[in-house]
Amino acid sequence: MSDGIDGPNPKLAPPIGVRYWVAAGMVAGMAFWFNNNYVLHHFLRGPYMNDTGAVAGMVYHPTLDLQWPIAAEQQVSFYPSHVAPLLYLLGLPSYLLPDILPVFYAKFIGLMYALLGLAGTLAAEPLTRKWGRRGPLAAGLAGLGLAFSGISLGAIQFPHYELYYAGLAVLFFALLMRGQSRWAAVPFGLALLVREDAGLHLFGILALLFLGASATASLRSWRKLFGGYALAALSYAVVVIALQKTFFHGDDSLGRIYLGSPAFAHWSVALVAKRLGIYLSARKYVFAPWLLLLGLAAVRRSWLLAIGAAAVVPWIILNLLAKWDLAGEFSIYYPFPLLVTLIWPILIYPLEIQRGKPGALVIGSALVLFSSLLFFRCEHPSDFSHILHYGMTPVRYSAAEYESGQQELAALANWSPDIMYSTTVAALYPRDIPNKLIYGINTTRQAPKVWVGFSGEVQHPGPLLGEGSVWNCYVLPNPHLYILSQQLLPAVMQAVEPLRPKGMVKIPWTFASQHPGLYADFDAEGNIVDEAPHPDGLVVSGPNLSLVPGAYTVNFQWEAAAASPDDRLTFAVTCNSGQRVLVQTEINGDSLQRQNEEQTITLSFKAQASDDDYEFLVGKAGTFKIKIENITVGN
């Protein structure tokens, strides 16, 4: 090889220049800033999954055994689910920083994405080294492509920790391929600490590299290095999984998520066909880069390129046949090992045997890397806009408001044992609400007499509390929390916390589950307001409700101000994630100008057995002000 590395000798790899470190730092800083903003908004608007609060509560002031914060009566370690000592190490700074839990967790996730950006930039240094001043810029684009890939953006909506593996694995291979095998040992060791199966992911790649190097004369000097790391990765995974099964009991994540009980009983041709259909319609941002990598390997006749695609095949098959749908559909963070695939052509550049001019490889690498973002933008435009808006919008999380919520929850717990909490409230305060008091969608226990929810959360109380029942509604001093009670709360309770009664509400009650649009937010009374001038857009959408077949009406209560003749306000009912509009009406600017008080728009629609995911949308065209006070659905 004319300018590459003929063996694992660090002396043959020139040091990384200052400009590259500056580029890597800038990319890492942008990735940190963006994702830190998004996670802060995630908490402010109501975390919609237990895992957010659980992992945040685990890494915030962590214990050595990573105690699960939403355990039942007894404290339970996270290790029966995943052996992840890296979470303990990364959580230790929370003892020194003055951050509240959501703020620290936002930094924890921001650091994870910063690592992706840093690793991707440094990985591109050998490829761009001779490009002069354009080199660091091109390398920075590679880092941005990895940190903001479709897989990365899909995962930030459910901020979990698995992407730490991808960042550390890319950094490990970037250093390894440069011949800096001793420095590579640091990210290698840290990657193993992410999860007990991290060693298996690394082993799959390293074992294939070992076999390929053994069969290639010019790369045989790499056999010992690849083989040594492969053996270390496999040994670690085997030993840790054996210790996990021996000493940590209470959760079998392999059986619960993948194999099922009894094992494989859920497998069927129909299940596989359904998931393959989802991959084709909604997961091209995951699989298009993988297919492009295979194509690039075939065109260049490069087994080194093919390794990046082949090594993740077992993971793809395991998830395709998984028991749990989120894993089987390759949703949220489950494609995390394929992040290494996105940048694999750049990673193996120093070892390419028939490189010649790198122009073709550069074009192919760019297609593989950036196709993920392109397909995510095309397949999930609303998610892309949502992520872009909240990632680009700086926000400050009020410690006083968060701690006020803790005090309110403590007062409620002391008042009545019959109170239960939504999953969002539990995720916000994972150390304050035990698991037995969380009333989730899949809960089979009797409906609570008192319900504590969070304005704007995805979870809808209607199916949980019983359709047609009437509840008293109160708003807590914390502007996002509310209480539903079957009976009037006693005076002693209102003396403890100055609740604001909002009257009687009938379930199904969609107000608590409204989602603000890109430019809207909740005011102190819990209403959705859209006051800032902005381009046309969605103001609010109701929840994805499942309705039994029949006739329904939806009432939108709203106010508008400062309208012009060209403005428009639209109300609509859609189903199947907006694929079909059931009913829609529009109000023009002239009518809006004549409106000077609260209005109600009523739409009638029919629910059919073949439809699901009903949404109730309010959209606007113009810069007038709008406030959505309530959305109610009934027969």
C-alpha positions as CSV (number, residue, x, y, z in Angstrom):
1,M,0.0,0.0,0.0
2,S,1.4,3.3,-1.1
3,D,0.5,5.5,1.8
4,G,-1.3,3.3,4.2
5,I,-0.3,1.0,7.1
6,D,1.3,-2.4,6.4
7,G,1.1,-3.5,9.9
8,P,0.0,-2.6,13.4
9,N,2.9,-0.3,14.1
10,P,2.0,3.1,15.7
11,K,5.1,4.7,14.3
12,L,3.7,4.4,10.8
13,A,0.6,6.4,11.6
14,P,1.4,10.2,11.7
15,P,-0.1,12.0,14.6
16,I,-3.5,13.6,14.2
17,G,-3.1,17.3,13.4
18,V,-4.4,20.1,15.5
19,R,-6.9,21.2,12.9
20,Y,-8.5,17.7,13.0
21,W,-8.8,17.9,16.8
22,V,-10.4,21.4,16.5
23,A,-12.8,20.0,13.9
24,A,-13.6,17.0,16.1
25,G,-14.1,19.2,19.1
26,M,-16.5,21.5,17.2
27,V,-18.5,18.6,15.9
28,A,-18.7,17.1,19.4
29,G,-19.8,20.4,20.8
30,M,-22.6,20.8,18.3
31,A,-23.8,17.2,18.9
32,F,-23.8,17.8,22.6
33,W,-25.6,21.1,22.4
34,F,-28.3,19.8,20.1
35,N,-29.1,16.6,22.0
36,N,-28.8,18.2,25.4
37,N,-31.5,20.7,24.2
38,Y,-33.7,17.9,22.9
39,V,-33.6,15.9,26.1
40,L,-34.4,18.9,28.2
41,H,-37.5,19.5,26.1
42,H,-38.2,15.8,26.4
43,F,-38.5,16.2,30.2
44,L,-40.3,19.6,30.0
45,R,-43.0,18.2,27.7
46,G,-43.3,15.0,29.6
47,P,-41.1,11.9,29.1
48,Y,-43.4,9.3,27.5
49,M,-41.6,6.1,28.5
50,N,-40.7,4.6,31.8
51,D,-37.2,3.9,30.6
52,T,-36.3,7.6,30.4
53,G,-36.9,8.1,34.1
54,A,-35.5,4.7,35.0
55,V,-32.2,5.2,33.3
56,A,-32.0,8.8,34.4
57,G,-32.7,7.8,38.0
58,M,-30.1,5.0,37.7
59,V,-27.2,7.2,36.5
60,Y,-28.1,10.2,38.7
61,H,-26.2,9.6,42.0
62,P,-25.7,5.9,41.0
63,T,-25.0,3.0,43.4
64,L,-22.3,0.5,42.6
65,D,-24.9,-2.1,41.7
66,L,-26.9,0.4,39.7
67,Q,-30.1,0.1,41.7
68,W,-33.3,0.4,39.5
69,P,-35.0,3.5,40.7
70,I,-38.6,2.5,40.1
71,A,-38.4,-0.9,41.9
72,A,-41.2,-2.3,44.0
73,E,-40.9,-2.7,47.7
74,Q,-37.2,-3.8,47.6
75,Q,-34.2,-2.3,45.8
76,V,-33.3,-4.1,42.6
77,S,-30.1,-3.9,40.6
78,F,-30.1,-3.2,36.9
79,Y,-27.6,-6.0,36.3
80,P,-30.1,-8.8,35.9
81,S,-31.3,-6.8,32.8
82,H,-28.0,-5.5,31.5
83,V,-24.5,-5.6,33.0
84,A,-23.6,-1.9,32.3
85,P,-20.9,-0.7,34.7
86,L,-20.1,2.2,32.3
87,L,-23.3,3.8,33.6
88,Y,-21.9,3.9,37.1
89,L,-18.7,5.5,35.9
90,L,-20.5,8.1,33.9
91,G,-22.9,8.8,36.7
92,L,-20.3,9.6,39.3
93,P,-20.0,13.3,38.3
94,S,-23.6,13.8,39.3
95,Y,-22.4,13.7,42.9
96,L,-20.2,16.8,42.2
97,L,-22.5,18.8,39.9
98,P,-25.4,20.9,41.2
99,D,-27.7,19.6,38.4
100,I,-31.2,18.2,39.1
101,L,-31.9,14.8,37.6
102,P,-33.3,15.9,34.1
103,V,-30.5,18.4,33.6
104,F,-27.8,15.8,34.4
105,Y,-29.4,13.2,32.2
106,A,-29.6,15.6,29.3
107,K,-25.8,16.1,29.7
108,F,-25.4,12.3,29.9
109,I,-27.2,11.9,26.5
110,G,-25.5,14.9,25.0
111,L,-22.1,13.4,25.8
112,M,-23.1,10.2,24.1
113,Y,-23.8,12.0,20.8
114,A,-20.7,14.1,21.2
115,L,-18.7,10.9,21.3
116,L,-20.3,9.8,18.0
117,G,-19.3,13.1,16.4
118,L,-15.8,13.0,17.8
119,A,-15.2,9.4,16.8
120,G,-16.6,9.9,13.3
121,T,-14.4,13.0,12.7
122,L,-11.2,11.2,13.8
123,A,-12.1,8.1,11.8
124,A,-12.1,10.2,8.6
125,E,-8.6,11.7,9.2
126,P,-6.6,9.0,7.3
127,L,-8.9,9.4,4.3
128,T,-8.8,13.2,4.2
129,R,-5.2,13.7,5.5
130,K,-3.8,14.8,2.1
131,W,-6.7,17.1,1.2
132,G,-5.0,20.2,2.8
133,R,-7.4,22.6,4.5
134,R,-10.4,20.8,3.1
135,G,-9.4,17.7,5.1
136,P,-10.6,18.7,8.6
137,L,-13.8,20.2,7.1
138,A,-14.6,16.9,5.2
139,A,-13.7,14.9,8.4
140,G,-16.1,17.1,10.4
141,L,-18.9,16.4,7.9
142,A,-18.3,12.7,8.4
143,G,-18.6,13.2,12.2
144,L,-21.8,15.2,11.8
145,G,-23.1,12.5,9.4
146,L,-22.6,9.9,12.1
147,A,-23.9,11.9,15.0
148,F,-27.0,13.1,13.1
149,S,-27.7,10.0,11.0
150,G,-31.2,8.7,10.7
151,I,-30.4,6.0,13.2
152,S,-29.1,8.6,15.7
153,L,-32.1,10.8,15.2
154,G,-34.5,7.9,15.6
155,A,-32.9,6.9,18.9
156,I,-32.9,10.4,20.4
157,Q,-36.7,10.3,20.6
158,F,-36.3,7.5,23.2
159,P,-33.1,8.7,24.9
160,H,-31.4,5.5,26.0
161,Y,-27.7,4.8,26.6
162,E,-26.9,2.1,24.0
163,L,-25.4,4.5,21.5
164,Y,-22.4,4.8,23.8
165,Y,-21.4,1.4,22.4
166,A,-21.4,2.8,18.8
167,G,-19.3,5.8,19.6
168,L,-16.7,3.8,21.5
169,A,-16.6,1.1,18.9
170,V,-16.0,3.6,16.1
171,L,-13.3,5.3,18.1
172,F,-11.7,1.9,18.8
173,F,-11.6,0.9,15.2
174,A,-10.5,4.3,14.1
175,L,-7.4,4.0,16.4
176,L,-6.9,0.3,15.6
177,M,-6.8,0.9,11.8
178,R,-4.3,3.7,12.3
179,G,-2.0,1.1,13.9
180,Q,-2.4,2.7,17.4
181,S,-3.4,-0.6,19.0
182,R,-2.4,0.5,22.6
183,W,-4.5,3.6,22.5
184,A,-7.3,1.6,21.0
185,A,-7.5,-0.6,24.1
186,V,-9.1,2.3,26.0
187,P,-12.3,2.7,24.0
188,F,-12.3,-1.1,23.5
189,G,-12.5,-1.6,27.2
190,L,-15.1,1.1,27.8
191,A,-17.2,-0.3,25.0
192,L,-17.3,-3.7,26.7
193,L,-18.7,-2.0,29.8
194,V,-21.8,-0.7,28.0
195,R,-23.7,-4.0,28.0
196,E,-22.9,-7.6,28.5
197,D,-23.4,-8.3,24.8
198,A,-21.1,-5.5,23.6
199,G,-18.3,-8.1,23.4
200,L,-20.3,-10.2,21.0
201,H,-20.9,-7.3,18.7
202,L,-17.2,-6.5,18.7
203,F,-16.2,-10.1,18.3
204,G,-18.3,-10.5,15.2
205,I,-16.4,-7.7,13.4
206,L,-12.9,-8.7,14.8
207,A,-13.3,-12.4,14.0
208,L,-14.2,-11.6,10.4
209,L,-11.2,-9.3,10.2
210,F,-9.0,-12.0,11.6
211,L,-10.2,-14.5,9.0
212,G,-9.8,-12.0,6.2
213,A,-6.3,-11.0,7.3
214,S,-5.3,-14.6,7.6
215,A,-6.2,-15.2,3.9
216,T,-4.5,-12.0,2.6
217,A,-0.8,-11.9,2.4
218,S,-0.4,-8.2,2.7
219,L,-2.4,-8.1,5.9
220,R,-1.2,-11.2,7.8
221,S,0.8,-9.1,10.2
222,W,-2.6,-7.9,11.5
223,R,-3.8,-11.4,12.4
224,K,-2.4,-11.5,15.9
225,L,-3.9,-8.1,16.7
226,F,-7.3,-8.8,15.3
227,G,-7.3,-12.3,16.9
228,G,-6.2,-11.0,20.3
229,Y,-8.9,-8.4,20.5
230,A,-11.5,-10.8,19.2
231,L,-10.6,-13.4,21.8
232,A,-10.7,-10.7,24.5
233,A,-14.1,-9.5,23.4
234,L,-15.6,-13.0,23.3
235,S,-14.0,-14.0,26.6
236,Y,-15.4,-10.9,28.3
237,A,-18.9,-11.5,27.0
238,V,-19.0,-15.2,27.9
239,V,-17.7,-14.6,31.4
240,V,-19.9,-11.6,32.2
241,I,-23.1,-13.3,30.8
242,A,-22.2,-16.5,32.9
243,L,-21.8,-14.3,36.0
244,Q,-25.0,-12.5,35.3
245,K,-27.0,-15.7,35.0
246,T,-25.3,-17.1,38.1
247,F,-25.5,-14.1,40.5
248,F,-28.2,-11.8,39.2
249,H,-31.8,-13.0,38.9
250,G,-35.1,-11.3,38.4
251,D,-35.1,-10.4,34.7
252,D,-34.3,-12.4,31.6
253,S,-34.0,-9.7,28.9
254,L,-33.0,-12.3,26.3
255,G,-36.2,-14.3,26.9
256,R,-38.4,-11.3,27.5
257,I,-37.4,-9.3,24.5
258,Y,-36.2,-11.9,22.0
259,L,-36.9,-15.6,22.6
260,G,-40.2,-15.5,24.3
261,S,-41.7,-18.0,26.7
262,P,-41.9,-20.8,25.7
263,A,-39.0,-20.0,23.4
264,F,-39.9,-19.4,19.8
265,A,-43.6,-19.9,20.3
266,H,-44.3,-16.5,18.8
267,W,-42.5,-17.1,15.5
268,S,-44.6,-17.3,12.3
269,V,-44.3,-16.6,8.6
270,A,-47.0,-13.9,9.1
271,L,-44.9,-12.2,11.8
272,V,-41.8,-12.1,9.6
273,A,-43.7,-10.9,6.6
274,K,-45.2,-8.1,8.7
275,R,-41.9,-6.9,10.0
276,L,-40.2,-7.1,6.6
277,G,-43.1,-4.9,5.4
278,I,-42.3,-2.4,8.2
279,Y,-38.6,-2.4,7.2
280,L,-39.5,-1.6,3.6
281,S,-42.0,1.2,4.5
282,A,-40.5,2.8,7.6
283,R,-36.9,1.5,8.2
284,K,-35.1,2.3,5.0
285,Y,-33.0,4.7,7.0
286,V,-31.6,1.6,8.8
287,F,-31.3,-0.8,5.9
288,A,-30.6,1.3,2.9
289,P,-27.0,2.1,4.1
290,W,-26.5,-1.6,4.9
291,L,-27.5,-2.5,1.3
292,L,-25.4,0.3,-0.1
293,L,-22.4,-1.0,1.8
294,L,-23.0,-4.5,0.3
295,G,-23.2,-2.9,-3.1
296,L,-20.0,-0.9,-2.6
297,A,-18.2,-4.1,-1.4
298,A,-19.4,-5.9,-4.6
299,V,-18.3,-3.1,-6.9
300,R,-14.9,-2.8,-5.3
301,R,-14.6,-6.5,-4.7
302,S,-13.5,-5.8,-1.2
303,W,-14.0,-8.3,1.6
304,L,-13.0,-5.6,4.0
305,L,-16.1,-3.6,3.1
306,A,-18.3,-6.7,3.2
307,I,-17.3,-7.4,6.7
308,G,-19.1,-4.3,8.0
309,A,-22.4,-5.5,6.5
310,A,-21.9,-9.2,7.3
311,A,-21.0,-8.7,11.0
312,V,-24.4,-7.3,11.9
313,V,-26.4,-10.0,10.1
314,P,-26.9,-12.0,13.3
315,W,-28.2,-8.9,15.1
316,I,-30.6,-8.2,12.2
317,I,-32.0,-11.8,12.3
318,L,-32.3,-11.8,16.1
319,N,-34.4,-8.7,16.0
320,L,-36.4,-9.8,13.0
321,L,-37.6,-12.8,15.1
322,A,-37.8,-11.0,18.4
323,K,-40.7,-11.4,20.8
324,W,-41.1,-7.7,21.5
325,D,-42.4,-5.7,18.7
326,L,-40.2,-2.6,19.3
327,A,-37.1,-4.8,18.8
328,G,-38.7,-6.8,16.0
329,E,-39.5,-3.6,14.1
330,F,-36.0,-2.2,14.6
331,S,-37.5,0.8,16.3
332,I,-36.0,3.4,18.7
333,Y,-32.4,2.5,19.7
334,Y,-32.4,-1.1,18.6
335,P,-30.4,-0.5,15.4
336,F,-27.5,0.9,17.4
337,P,-24.8,-1.7,16.2
338,L,-25.5,-0.6,12.6
339,L,-24.1,2.8,13.4
340,V,-20.7,1.3,12.9
341,T,-21.8,0.1,9.5
342,L,-22.6,3.7,8.4
343,I,-19.0,4.7,8.7
344,W,-17.3,1.4,7.9
345,P,-16.0,2.3,4.5
346,I,-14.2,5.3,6.1
347,L,-12.9,3.2,9.0
348,I,-11.2,0.5,6.9
349,Y,-9.6,2.9,4.5
350,P,-6.1,2.5,5.9
351,L,-6.3,-1.3,5.2
352,E,-7.8,-1.2,1.7
353,I,-5.6,-3.2,-0.6
354,Q,-6.6,-1.8,-4.0
355,R,-7.3,1.8,-3.1
356,G,-5.7,3.7,-6.0
357,K,-7.4,7.1,-6.1
358,P,-9.9,7.3,-3.3
359,G,-12.5,9.3,-5.3
360,A,-14.8,6.3,-5.8
361,L,-14.5,5.2,-2.2
362,V,-15.3,8.8,-1.0
363,I,-18.4,8.9,-3.1
364,G,-19.5,5.4,-1.9
365,S,-18.7,6.3,1.7
366,A,-20.8,9.5,1.5
367,L,-23.7,7.5,0.1
368,V,-23.6,4.9,2.8
369,L,-23.2,7.5,5.6
370,F,-25.7,10.2,4.5
371,S,-28.4,7.9,3.1
372,S,-29.5,7.2,6.6
373,L,-30.3,10.8,7.3
374,L,-31.9,11.2,3.8
375,F,-34.3,8.3,4.2
376,F,-35.2,9.3,7.8
377,R,-36.2,12.7,6.5
378,C,-38.3,11.2,3.8
379,E,-39.9,8.4,5.8
380,H,-40.5,10.4,9.0
381,P,-40.9,14.1,8.1
382,S,-42.9,15.0,11.2
383,D,-40.4,13.3,13.5
384,F,-37.6,15.0,11.7
385,S,-39.2,18.5,12.1
386,H,-40.0,17.8,15.7
387,I,-36.4,16.7,16.5
388,L,-34.9,19.6,14.6
389,H,-37.0,22.2,16.3
390,Y,-36.4,21.0,19.9
391,G,-32.8,20.3,19.3
392,M,-32.2,23.8,17.9
393,T,-34.2,25.5,20.7
394,P,-32.1,26.2,23.8
395,V,-34.1,25.8,27.1
396,R,-33.5,26.1,30.8
397,Y,-35.0,23.5,33.1
398,S,-36.2,25.2,36.3
399,A,-34.8,23.5,39.3
400,A,-37.3,25.3,41.5
401,E,-40.3,24.0,39.5
402,Y,-38.9,20.5,39.4
403,E,-38.3,20.5,43.2
404,S,-41.8,22.0,43.7
405,G,-43.2,19.0,41.9
406,Q,-41.3,16.7,44.2
407,Q,-42.8,18.5,47.2
408,E,-46.3,18.3,45.8
409,L,-46.0,14.5,45.1
410,A,-44.7,14.0,48.7
411,A,-47.8,15.8,50.0
412,L,-50.1,13.7,47.9
413,A,-48.5,10.5,49.0
414,N,-48.9,11.4,52.7
415,W,-52.6,12.3,52.1
416,S,-53.9,9.1,50.5
417,P,-52.7,5.6,49.7
418,D,-55.2,5.4,46.8
419,I,-53.3,7.7,44.5
420,M,-51.7,6.4,41.4
421,Y,-49.4,8.1,38.8
422,S,-49.0,8.1,35.1
423,T,-45.9,6.7,33.6
424,T,-44.8,10.3,32.6
425,V,-45.0,11.6,36.2
426,A,-43.1,8.5,37.3
427,A,-40.4,9.1,34.7
428,L,-40.0,12.7,35.9
429,Y,-39.6,11.6,39.5
430,P,-38.3,8.0,39.4
431,R,-36.9,8.1,42.9
432,D,-40.1,9.3,44.4
433,I,-42.8,7.0,43.0
434,P,-42.5,3.3,43.5
435,N,-43.3,0.9,40.7
436,K,-46.5,-0.4,42.4
437,L,-48.1,3.1,42.2
438,I,-47.5,3.6,38.4
439,Y,-50.7,3.1,36.4
440,G,-49.6,2.3,32.9
441,I,-51.3,1.4,29.7
442,N,-50.8,-2.3,30.3
443,T,-51.8,-2.3,33.9
444,T,-54.5,-4.9,34.8
445,R,-55.1,-3.8,38.4
446,Q,-58.3,-1.9,39.4
447,A,-58.6,1.7,38.3
448,P,-57.4,4.2,40.9
449,K,-59.6,6.6,42.7
450,V,-57.1,9.4,42.3
451,W,-55.0,9.9,39.3
452,V,-52.0,12.2,38.9
453,G,-51.0,13.1,35.3
454,F,-48.9,15.5,33.3
455,S,-50.4,18.0,30.8
456,G,-49.1,17.1,27.4
457,E,-48.1,13.5,28.0
458,V,-48.8,10.7,25.5
459,Q,-50.5,8.5,28.0
460,H,-54.3,9.0,27.9
461,P,-56.3,8.4,31.0
462,G,-59.6,7.5,29.2
463,P,-58.9,3.8,28.5
464,L,-57.5,3.4,32.0
465,L,-60.1,5.1,34.1
466,G,-63.2,4.0,32.3
467,E,-65.1,5.6,29.5
468,G,-68.1,7.6,30.5
469,S,-67.0,8.2,34.1
470,V,-67.0,11.7,35.5
471,W,-63.9,13.0,37.4
472,N,-63.1,16.2,39.3
473,C,-60.1,17.9,37.8
474,Y,-57.5,19.9,39.8
475,V,-54.3,21.7,38.7
476,L,-51.3,21.6,41.0
477,P,-49.1,24.7,41.6
478,N,-46.6,23.0,39.3
479,P,-48.2,24.1,36.0
480,H,-47.7,20.7,34.3
481,L,-49.3,18.4,36.9
482,Y,-53.0,17.8,37.4
483,I,-55.2,15.5,39.5
484,L,-58.3,13.6,38.5
485,S,-60.4,12.4,41.5
486,Q,-63.7,10.6,41.6
487,Q,-64.7,12.6,44.6
488,L,-64.1,16.2,45.7
489,L,-60.7,16.5,47.4
490,P,-61.1,17.3,51.1
491,A,-60.3,20.8,52.4
492,V,-57.3,19.5,54.2
493,M,-55.8,18.3,51.0
494,Q,-56.3,21.7,49.3
495,A,-54.8,23.4,52.4
496,V,-51.6,21.3,52.0
497,E,-51.3,22.2,48.3
498,P,-53.3,25.1,46.9
499,L,-55.0,23.2,44.1
500,R,-56.9,25.0,41.4
501,P,-60.2,23.3,40.6
502,K,-60.9,23.1,36.9
503,G,-64.4,21.5,37.2
504,M,-65.7,18.2,36.1
505,V,-64.4,16.3,33.1
506,K,-65.8,13.2,31.4
507,I,-63.6,10.4,30.3
508,P,-62.4,10.0,27.5
509,W,-60.7,13.3,28.1
510,T,-58.1,14.2,25.6
511,F,-56.9,17.5,27.1
512,A,-54.1,16.0,29.1
513,S,-52.8,14.2,26.1
514,Q,-52.5,17.0,23.6
515,H,-49.2,17.5,21.8
516,P,-48.1,21.0,21.1
517,G,-47.0,21.8,17.6
518,L,-43.5,23.1,16.8
519,Y,-44.2,26.6,17.9
520,A,-46.8,26.0,20.6
521,D,-46.4,25.3,24.3
522,F,-48.5,25.1,27.5
523,D,-49.3,28.2,29.5
524,A,-49.6,28.2,33.3
525,E,-53.2,27.1,33.1
526,G,-52.4,24.0,31.0
527,N,-53.8,25.5,27.8
528,I,-51.9,25.1,24.5
529,V,-50.9,28.5,23.2
530,D,-49.3,29.6,19.9
531,E,-48.3,33.2,20.3
532,A,-45.1,33.7,18.4
533,P,-45.3,34.6,14.7
534,H,-44.1,31.7,12.6
535,P,-44.6,29.9,9.2
536,D,-47.7,27.8,8.7
537,G,-47.7,24.7,10.8
538,L,-49.4,22.4,13.3
539,V,-50.5,24.0,16.5
540,V,-51.6,20.9,18.3
541,S,-52.5,17.2,17.8
542,G,-54.5,15.0,20.1
543,P,-53.5,11.5,21.1
544,N,-53.4,8.4,19.0
545,L,-56.7,7.1,20.4
546,S,-58.0,3.6,19.7
547,L,-61.8,3.8,19.4
548,V,-64.4,1.1,19.1
549,P,-66.5,1.3,15.9
550,G,-69.3,3.9,16.1
551,A,-70.2,7.5,15.7
552,Y,-68.3,10.2,17.6
553,T,-68.0,13.9,18.0
554,V,-65.0,16.0,18.8
555,N,-65.2,19.5,20.3
556,F,-62.4,21.9,19.9
557,Q,-62.5,24.9,22.3
558,W,-60.3,27.8,21.1
559,E,-59.6,31.5,21.0
560,A,-57.9,33.5,18.3
561,A,-56.6,37.1,18.2
562,A,-54.8,39.5,15.8
563,A,-56.0,37.7,12.7
564,S,-55.7,39.1,9.1
565,P,-57.9,38.4,6.1
566,D,-55.3,36.0,4.6
567,D,-55.1,33.8,7.8
568,R,-56.7,30.4,8.0
569,L,-57.4,27.9,10.8
570,T,-58.0,24.2,10.2
571,F,-59.5,21.5,12.3
572,A,-59.3,17.9,11.3
573,V,-59.8,14.3,12.4
574,T,-57.3,11.7,10.9
575,C,-56.6,8.1,11.4
576,N,-53.7,5.6,10.8
577,S,-51.0,8.2,11.5
578,G,-52.6,10.9,9.3
579,Q,-52.9,8.6,6.2
580,R,-56.6,9.2,6.0
581,V,-58.6,12.4,6.8
582,L,-62.0,11.6,8.1
583,V,-63.4,15.1,8.4
584,Q,-61.9,18.6,8.1
585,T,-63.1,22.2,8.3
586,E,-61.4,25.5,7.7
587,I,-62.1,29.0,9.1
588,N,-60.9,32.0,7.0
589,G,-59.4,35.2,8.2
590,D,-62.6,37.2,7.9
591,S,-64.3,34.9,10.4
592,L,-61.3,34.9,12.7
593,Q,-61.3,38.7,12.8
594,R,-64.9,38.7,13.9
595,Q,-64.1,36.2,16.7
596,N,-63.4,37.9,20.1
597,E,-64.2,35.2,22.6
598,E,-63.9,31.5,23.2
599,Q,-65.3,29.4,20.4
600,T,-66.2,25.7,19.9
601,I,-66.0,23.8,16.7
602,T,-67.7,20.4,16.6
603,L,-66.8,17.7,14.1
604,S,-68.6,14.4,13.7
605,F,-67.0,11.3,12.4
606,K,-67.3,7.5,12.3
607,A,-64.8,5.0,13.6
608,Q,-64.4,1.8,11.7
609,A,-62.9,-1.5,12.9
610,S,-60.2,-1.3,10.3
611,D,-58.9,2.0,11.5
612,D,-56.8,3.0,14.5
613,D,-54.6,5.8,15.8
614,Y,-57.2,8.6,15.6
615,E,-55.7,12.1,15.8
616,F,-57.4,15.5,16.3
617,L,-55.4,18.2,14.6
618,V,-55.4,22.0,14.7
619,G,-53.3,23.8,12.1
620,K,-52.9,27.4,11.1
621,A,-51.7,29.4,8.2
622,G,-50.7,32.9,9.2
623,T,-49.2,34.8,12.2
624,F,-52.3,35.3,14.3
625,K,-52.4,34.1,17.9
626,I,-54.3,31.0,18.9
627,K,-55.1,29.3,22.2
628,I,-56.5,25.7,22.4
629,E,-58.3,25.4,25.7
630,N,-59.7,21.9,25.3
631,I,-60.3,19.0,23.0
632,T,-63.0,16.5,24.0
633,V,-64.1,13.3,22.3
634,G,-67.4,11.5,23.0
635,N,-70.2,9.5,21.5
